[in-house]
Amino acid sequence: MTLSSLIRSSFLLLSLVLLAFVASAWSFPTSPPLHLSPVPQPLSHPQKPQPRQPSLSPQTLQNSKPLLPLSSSSRWIVDNAGNRFKLRCINWAAHLETNIPEGLHRQPLSSIAAWIAAAGFTCVRLSYSIDMALHPHTSVRDSFLGAAAAANVSATRLLALYHAATQLNPFLATASVRDVHGATVAALWAVGVVTVLDNHVSRAGSCCTLADGNGFWSDAPFASGANSRFFDPAAWLAGLQATAVWARNQTGVVGMALRNEPRTSGLQALWAGWSWYQRMQQAAEAVHALNSDVLVIVAGVKGATDLALLIWGLFDTGAWHDKNVWEAHDYSFTSSTPDIFGSCGIQKMEYGALYGFVLVQDRKCTGPLFVSEFGVDFGKEGTISDADQRYLSCLVEYLEENDADWALWTLQGSYYVRDGEIDREETWGVLDAAWVDWRDADFASKLGRLWNIEQLP
């Protein structure tokens, strides 16, 4: 490490310590642990999932359908009876060019849903594009044809995946893209898994860079075409409103995440806070006005890694106070929470200073924390690097200590098409490329006590 790098790291460390002191982020109240369920075991085949065996009485286990709707109470998410419901989620991508959930060319929809439930997840964070929300009646076949053009790949080869999907899921032959999302919600709810609808992008496609056009509102000061050309605020609001209305009749939908990873480039960062306050509050009020049942999930700036703007108390959640949830993301490469000197203690202070402070009770910004993206790259061989293992162990420990809600990135073992490659493998996926089994048979145990509910309201 050079002298200049050491100085920068030391300055960052001192700044984080000061901010963490102000936020009191490390002093979250705790409750006696409740060891609710064993770590889920790997399954051999998603078509025939083996049910997890409960170790405690049904009233203490979270293995049945919650009483809906869900609400927020202080830092907790609770069901309609006031019992805590912990979001133990897996991300399932449906925001790329085909605009339907990935993997239906590999497995029947019901089999994937059954695998998710048997693996121990209580919810799915299902992504979607504003393109899909505003053009919901596009047939699945036409969506695949449009995807081929948008991704600049062979329509014949991509349609081969469509035909494979219709063989396993015959309803796709006459379905619209919105129908598929509805069928996914229903299949998940049938096995006791709830759905959070995540607006991932405006223009359907892979995410997230500072040049994909989906990063920040296009009317924000100093907006750049590279980062904002597809993020039209009016279209975004219209898409959220259409989704909120549709979700009224979709039993199992419990929340709507307003936007995935708001991120700025260049001079945009100077006014990011003002734009974020204005647009997120506007969207939250619009969604709640049309669907008062769903949780309203708000991500921070810097790619959903920073909620520190809330410390100033300017974000008014009063209109949806009993539905508000804060959202954060973290990865080993996240620049907002760097690995300094390999110290987990320092990283925990970073987590607390940037987003964990919302768990401190009796503050204006207090609310549930949904760490809705974290994960590791398993690589082609299904192994995790030392750096990723160090990151994962530290973040899991932090989430265990605070019993936060979470969503792992990601379910899909492959994509229909991504970045110009058809049937591309996803090495971050917990499922293998065939969508049959865990990519890493031991990974569920690496999440430790995240599977448990250990604190109660």
Buried (B, 14 or more C-beta within 10 A) or exposed (E): EEEEEEEEBEEBBEEBBEBBEEBEBBEBEEEEBBEBBBBBBBBEEBBEBEEBEBEEEEEBBBBEBBEBBBBBBBBBBBBEEEBBBBBBBBBBBBBBBBBBBBBBBBBBBBBBBBBBBBBBBBBBBBBBBBBBBBBBEBBBBEBBBBBBEBBEBEBEEBBBBBEBBBEBBEEBBEBBBBBBBBBBBBBBBBBBBBBBBBBBBBBBBBBBEBEBBBBBBBBBEBBBEBBBBBBBBEBBBBBBBBBBEBBEEBBBBBBBBBBBBBBBBEEBBEBBBEBBBBBBBBBBBBBBEBBBBBBBBBBBBBBBBBBBBBBEEEBEBEBBBEBBBBBBBBBBEBEBBBBBEEEBEBBBBBBBBBBBBBBBEEBBBBBBBBBBBBBBBBBEEBEBEEEBBBBBEBBBBBBBBBBBBBBBBBBBBBBBBBEEEBBBBBBBBBBBBEBBBBBBEEBBEBBBBBBBBBBEE
